[in-house]
Structure formats: C-alpha cells, structure tokens
Amino acid sequence: MVDKIPILKMGKFLLLSIQVDMHDQLAMDLQEDLTHQIVLHRSKGVLIDISSLDIVDSFIGRMLSHIAHVSRILDAKIIVVGMQPAVAITLVELGLSLDGIATALNVEKGMRRLEQMVEDDLSLELESGEDRDFSAEAGD
Amino acid sequence: MGKTEIFPLKQETDIVIVRQRVRKAAEAVRLGLVSQTKIVTAASEIARNALIYGGGGECVIEETTKDGRGAVRLVISDQGEGIANLDRAMVDGYTSGSGMGLGLGGAKRLVDQFAIESQPGQGTRIELWKWR
C-alpha cells in the first residue's frame, strides 16, 4: 500500500491529489505533513483534489475538517475540489456537512477560487494599511 | 446463490480491503453507483467500529438476492466489550470514543436494512443490506 501522499508546491499554494484508497494512518500522516509544509513554505492556500476518492467516510471527512481548521489558524485557505456526485449524496445522508470547507467542482475552478480568496485577503490588508497612512497624515 | 466471503478485521489496512471487496460485491449484483457508494461507506464506518471499539473482528460479504433483486448482505462482528446502551449509541453525535458519533446512525441511514445485536461482554454483530 502507498505510504505517503505527495504534496506539490506551486508558488504560494500547495496542491495535493488523493488518488489512493486511504487507510486511517495515511490520512493522519497527511494532516501532519500538510501542516508542516504550510508553515515551511508560508503557503497562502491549499488545493485538495479528491476526484479519485470513491468514498468519503466520517474518518476522512473529519480529516478534511481538521485540515481546514488548522490551515485557517495558520492563515492558509483551503479548497476541496472534484468530489464525485455519489460521494456527495452519501456524505449528506451520513450526516457530514463539511462545515467551513470551501469546495469547487474541478481543479481549474478551485484554483481560480483560491487565488480570489487570497487576493481578497491581500486587498483587505492593503486597505487597512492605507487607512493607517491617512490617519498618520491627518495627525501631522 | 451468490458467493460468500469472510475477511478479517485485525488492522487498519483491513478496512481498506473490506471497502474494496464490498465495492466488488455491489458491482457484481449490479447496484447503482450511489447505492454502491452508500454500502461501501456504511461498511467502512462499521468495520472501523469493530476494529477500534471491538478490538477487531470479521466481515462476511454475501452476494445474494432480496425479493428477487440483487443484494449485498454484510455481517460485521467483533468479540469486544459490546454496547451497553444501544438506543443511545444509535443517536447522531453520541460517541464513547474520540469520533464524531456518526458511525452507527449514519450507517443505518445509508442501507436498506440494518440490524444490530450487542450485549455488554458479548461483542457486537451488525447486519447490513443494500439491494437494487
């Protein structure tokens, strides 16, 4: 069995595609590895492609939620792309809502959305920066 | 009659094997894709319970029929501590461990027929059916 899921760095983003039937330890290793890489590369976003996953059970769902929460704390955006329709239907019936996880239909849309989310964040930071400049001038 | 296979649930990777075999059986009796996904997901939940809470067990996978329709029947059993309060264990959000407590109730919703037998000290036996 596969013992590691590769994480690719692309600019300020990390990409990973889960293409194997994950056993639980593999899922836990992935969480840890991804968290480590986000910090190492100061990544602004992570795209997770699950189009090859033919089921998402509560364990994998929990892993995805956990990754999303940890990433948010580390100031990285997460997007999950490519969920198969049958998997989505099953998830809802199982009772998993994947709250707080952004999703997109495919990698292309997901990448655009991720770039948008990061840009929005940047422009917010810029705006608040300008505010400070104004008030500084006004004070002078 | 269809074929019956028994798989051990002794380690995490056995859950993956059970998922793959349940998928094969579901395809063999020609369940639709959504039904296949549901029974495989239910099997994954229950098999993990048997491994984590039941200390391991086994999974019987049977390709059979129900009222003339193709069906998959699973029996997942363990010799663990059993479940003291079955009603409570079936409620979403209830967990005795660190999980989300969606396993039993969630698995029940995913299948067409669900039966559970468990007594403290006697292990747990869960039967799952999904048919066309």
Interface residues (C-beta under 8 A of the other chain):
Chain A: M1 D21 M22 H23 D24 Q25 D54 I55 V56 D57 S58 F59 G61 R62 Q84 P85 A86 V87 I89 T90 E93 L94 G95 L96
Chain B: E12 T13 I15 V16 R19 Q20 R23 L33 V34 Q36 T37 K38 V40 T41 S44 E45 R48 D92 G99 M100 L102 G103 G105 G106 A107 R109 L110
